[in-house]
Amino acid sequence: MFDKVLICSGRRGQSPSCNADETLQNRPSKTLQPNEQANGSSGSKTRGKKNDKKKEVVDLRTLLILCAQAISSNDNEAAKELIKQIRQHSSRAGDGSQRLAQYFVDALEARLAGTGTQIYTSLGAKRTSAADMLKAYQVYFSVCPFVKVAIVFANNNILKVAEKASTLHIIDFGIFYGFQWPALIHRLANRPGGPPKLRITGIEFPQRGFRPAEACQETGHRLAKYCERYHVPFEYHAIARKWETIRTEDLKTDSDEVVAVTSLFRFRNLLDETVVLNSPRDSVLKLIRKINPDVFVHSVVNGSYNAPFFVTRFREALFHFSALFDMSETNVPREEYMRSLVEQKFYGREIMNIVACEGTERVERPESYKQWQARNMRAGFMQLPPDPELMKRVQAKVKQRYHSDFMIDVDGRWMLQGWKGRIIYASSAWIPA
């Protein structure tokens, strides 16, 4: 499955038909042309029209903002009335704006009831199998380039510094299921002169319960099997604890290895100075600077919904997620189960945290890429320019294979990715200054 989804290669021994790194290819079964409409599998347009009519009558976004304002000013009666109204027009199986409204109204209701943290925790307790997540990734890779392009960007920067390395040590903050690594392992396996030894230190936040590192260790087992298959010497080390408590000696770096540090959109889960005195964000950046890596590849969610004021935060989050739900609506059929899985597991859970949790319980705290730029520079890093050849190749592939509303751009030394003009993700590479 790794090969099929992440590398798109055939069976063992065949050359990969579309290495995710080199060609960004995929086999979109349902990708729409820029001007096509996303209808259900029946292809009936009448259903789409019905939903449009509903939207003309009810402006869900305005109702959601009014509801957030009512909750903010403790007007509970008005809030309950608005929640009732929104519920009549929202649905997890509807169009993009009805689905968006459903997740936001669930979170508003939880905030009103004070149950946000319990619900958020229970949503994360049930872990989806790696196989199911891979299937969801497959659907998303075929219609949306965001994660794939960020992986390609990271891998290219890592391969550049590891060209002659005998040992490559990757320290991954937020390794999750480890789906970003099979494409790199594949490239290393085919390196002229043979692969280096690959060491991965997979870092995650501890899971609740008796086995805080279980998921992080499972990721290591999967990657080990994959490396074995491609004859890449491999060593894995799992760390599952609060990132700001990690010390340099925990990372066991060696002077004769090439060290690459990476984080794929996960620094948004670190608390900042508005919550705790010593900002965990700055502590982790200082730790990375201390390691003195050969490259630090940083991909961030470009969001402005970390404001301490609830209504401002709510409005920003609503616009951010509107773009993501609109992107799904345009590119993935409504009845596609994997679309629902991603919306529920990722977007829905994040919305619950942003809207219904406060203080240290609120862990969805993205900043803009410009704010991260200032932080990284303060921590003693210098930004590398993106490889113009890579940028050209990526832009051409995205243009050729994906909907025309996806954008890839460069600002300063950041590679930006967005939908309909809204910048959603940004990636950049850094070295110690």
N, C-alpha and C positions, 0 to 999 in steps of 0.2 A: 504493500500500500504506500509506503514511503516513496518508492520509486514512481509509482503511478501518479501520485498526487504532487509530490514535491520535486521530483526529477523528471517525471513523465517518461521514464525509460521503460523498455520492454522487460522481458525476463532476463535473468542473469546471463551474462555472456553476450547479450546484444548491446549494440551501442545505443546510448540514450537518444530517443528521438527528439526530446526537447528538454535538455538540461535547464532547470529553472534559472540557473545562474547565467548561462551564456546566451540563451536566446529568449528568455521570458515567454516561452511559448506555453500554450495551454490548448485544451480542446473544448472550447465553449460549446456546450450542446444547445444552450438557450440564449446566447448573447444576442441582443437585439441590435439592429442597425440604428444609427442615431435618431432617425425619425419614426421608428416603429413604436407602437404603444405596447406597454406590458399588460396583456390581458391574461385571464386564467387559461387553463389548459384547453377549455372548450373553445377558446378564441372568441367567445361571444363578446361583442362590444356593448351590448345593452347593459350588462352589469356595471361596466365602467361608467356608463352615463348616469345610472341611478346614483352611484356614489358621488359623482360630480354635483348632482342636484342637491344632495344632502349637504355637501360642502358649501354650496352657495348660500344655503339657509343658515348654516351654523359655522361660525368662524371659530374652530376649536382652539387655535392658538390664543386668540383674544380671551376666550373663556378661561383657558388655563392660567393666563397671566392675571386675570381678575381674581381667580381663585387663590393664587399665590399671594396677591395683595391683601385679600380678605384674611387669610391665615396669619399673615405678617402683622396685621393690625388687630388681631384677636377677635375678628368678627366671625365667630364660629357658625352662626346661623346662616349667614350669607355664603360662607365657604361650603357648608353641607348642601345648600341648595344648588350651588354651581357644580359641585361634584356629581350630584344626581343628574343634572342637565348634561354634563360631559359624558357620563356613563351611557346615556341613551344613544350617543353618536360615536362611541369608540368601540374598537374590537381588535383582538389580537389576530384575527383572520381577515381583517378588512384591507383597505388600501393603506398606503404609507402614512397618511396623516391620522387615520383612525387608529392604527397600531401605535404610533407615537403618542397619541392622546391617552390610549389605554395605559401605557407604562407610566406616563407622567401623572395621570389621575390616581393610579394605585399608590404612587409615592406621596402625592399630596394628602391622600387619605391616611397613610401611615404617619405622616408628620403630624397631622391633626390629632391622631390617636396616641401619638408618642411611641409607636411600635416599630419605627424605622430600623433600629439596630437589630432587633430580633429577626425581622423579616430578611434584612440584608444577610445576616449570618446564616439563616436557614437556607437562603438561595445558594450560598456558597458551599454548604455542607455536603450536598449531593454532587459528587464529582462525576463528570461525564467521562466515559471511557475514551482512551486515546483513539480508538478506531472510529468512534462516532465523531470526535472532533476533527479527525482527518477527513472524514466525508464532508463535514461542514466546510472545512478549508477548501476541499476540492470544488465545491459549488462556488465559494467566494473567489478562489484563484481564477476560475474560468470567467468571471464577470467583473472582477474588481482588482486592479493592479496594486493597491496600496501596500499590503503586507509583502507581496512578492518583490516589489521595487525596493522597499526598505531592506529586504534580505540581500538582494543583488548588490545594493550600495555597500552594505556592511561587508559582505564576502569579498567584494573586489578590493576594498581597502585592507582587509586582513591578508588576502593572498599577495598583495603587493609587498607588504613588509615580511611575509613568510616565504618569499620566493626561494631563498637558499637555506632556510632554517632546517636544523636536524630535529629540533623539538619546537612545536608550536603550542603555547599555553593560552587557551581562551578562558577569560573570566567573564561569565555571563550573569549580569544582574537581572534577575527575573527570567529564568530559563523556561519556566512553565512546562509545556510538553516537549520542548526541544526541537520543534519542527523547523527551526531556522538552520539546523546543522547538517542534515543529510545532503543538501546540495553542495555544501562546502567539502564534506567528507568525500563526495564523489569527485570533486575537482582535485582534491589532494591525492586520491587514489591514482589519478591519471597524470600526476605531475611527472615530467621528464626526470629520470633518475630515481623514481620511486617516491613514496609518500614520506613525510616526516613522522615522528611520533606525535600523536595528538593528545594533549591533556586538556580536559575541560573541567573547570570548577563551576558547577551549577549552583547559583544562589537563588533562594526563594524566601518568602516570608513563611514563618512556621504555620502549619495547619493547626486548627484547634484539635484537642483530643490527645490521646496517648502517644500517637506516632507523628510528631510534628514534621519529620523529614521524609515521610513515606512517598509522597508524590514526586518529590525531587529525586529520590533514589530510583524510583521506577523509570523516570526519564533517562537516568544513567544506564540502566539495564537495556533499555531499548536502543540507545545510541551505541552501546558496547556490541550488541548483536549486529548492528548495522555495519560497524567498523570491521568486525570479524569477517563479514561477508565480502567486504571490499579490500581485505588485507591491509587495513590501516592500523598500525600499533596504537593502542588507546588506553588511557587512564582517566578515571572520573572521580571527582570529589564533590560530594553534596554538602552544602551549608544551608540549613533552614533556621534562620533566626533573624532578629531585627537587624537590618543592614548597618545601622549606625553603630552597632556593638562589635562589628567585625574588625579585627586588627590585621596588620600586614602579615604577621606570622601565620595567621589562619589560612592565608592564601597560598602558602608554600611555593613561592616563586623561586626560580633558579637563575643564577646569573648567565648561564649559557643557553637559555631558551628565549625565543621570541615571544613577547607577551602582548596579547591583544585584549583589551577590555571592551565589552559591548553591553548595551541595554536597548532592548526593542520596546519603546513606548512605556516603560515601567517606572521611570523616575516620578511619574505623576502620583504614584502611591506612597511616596515618602512625605512625611509631615514637613512643614516649613516653620519659619520663625514666628508666624502669627499664632502657632499652637504651642510650641515648646521653645524654651529659651535658646538652647543650642540646636540650630536647625539641622535635622538629619540629612537634608539635601546637601548642605555644605560639608557636613562630616563625611558623607560618602564620597563626594568629589575630592576632598582632601586626602582620603584614603587612596583613591585611584591615583592621585598626583604623587603620593608617597611611593607607590609601586613603581612609578616611572615607566609606564607601558610604552611599547613601540608605536601603538596607535590606540586611541579610544574612540569608538564609533558610537555616537549618541543619536538615537531616533526618538523624537518626542511627539506627543499629542499636542497640537497647537490649539489650546483652549483658553478662554478667558473666564471660565466659570469656577474660579477659586476665590471669588470675592467674599468677604465676611458678611456683607449685607445680603440677606436671603433673596429679596426680589430681584436685585441686580444679577445675582448668581443664577437664579431660576431662569431669567430671560435669556442670558447668555447660553446656558445649557440647552434651552429649548431650540435656539437657532442652530447650535452645533449639531444636535441630534436630528433636527429636521433635515439637515443635509444628508446625514447617514441613512435615514429612513427613506428619503426621496431617492437616493442612490440605489437602495434595495428595490424599491418599487419600480424603478425604471429598468432594472437589469435582471431581476429574479422573479419568476412567476409566484403569485400569491400562495398557491397551495404547496409550494416546495417546502417539505418538512425541515430541511437543513437551514432554510432562511429563518424559520420560526425559532430553531434551536439557537442560532447566532444572536437573534434579536433578544431572546430570553436570557441566555447565559451571559452575554456580554452587555448589550445596550441596556436591557431591563434592570439588571443588577446594578450597573453603574448609575443609572438614573435614580434608583432607590437610594443609593448612598449619597448622591449629590443633594437630593431634595429632602430626604427624611432623616439624615444623620448630621450631627454637629460635633465640634471639638475633635478629640483624638479618634472618635469613631468615623469621622468623615475622611476617607482615605483616597477619594477620587479628587485630586487637586492639581489639574494640569495648569501649566503656565504657557505663555506664548514663547515661540522659539527665540524671540529677541530677549526675553527675560532670562532664558537659559544661556544665551550667549554671554550675557553680563555675568551670570553665576560662574560659568566655566572659566571665563577669563580671570575673574577674581581668585579662582582656585589655582591659577597658575598654568592654564592651558593656552595653546595657540592653535587657531583654526587652520585646517588645510583646505585648499581650493578643491572643489569636486573635479574629478577627471573629465575633461571636456569630451573625450571620445566616448566614455561610458554614458555621459548625459545624452549625447546625440543618439546613441544606440537605444537607450531606454525610451527617450521621447518618441523615436520612430516606431518602436515596438508597441508602445501604448497607443499611439495614433492608429496604427495598423490593426490592432487586435481588440481594442476596447471602445466603449461609447465615447463619442466626441466631446462630452462634457467633463471627462476626466482631464486634469491638467497636471503637467510636470514642469516645474520652473526652477530657476535659481535666483536666490536673493542673497547678496553678500556671498557667503560661502556655504549657504544652506541649500540643500535640494528640497524643494517644496512639493507637496502633493495635495491636490484639492479636487473638489467637485463643484461645478457651476460657479467658479470664481471664489469659493470659500476655501481657505487653506486649512486642511485637516491634520496633516502630518508634516514633519520636517526632519531631515537627517543631516548630520555633518560629522566629519572626522577631525580629531584633535591630537596634538602631541604635546608633551610637557614643554612649556616655554623655556 
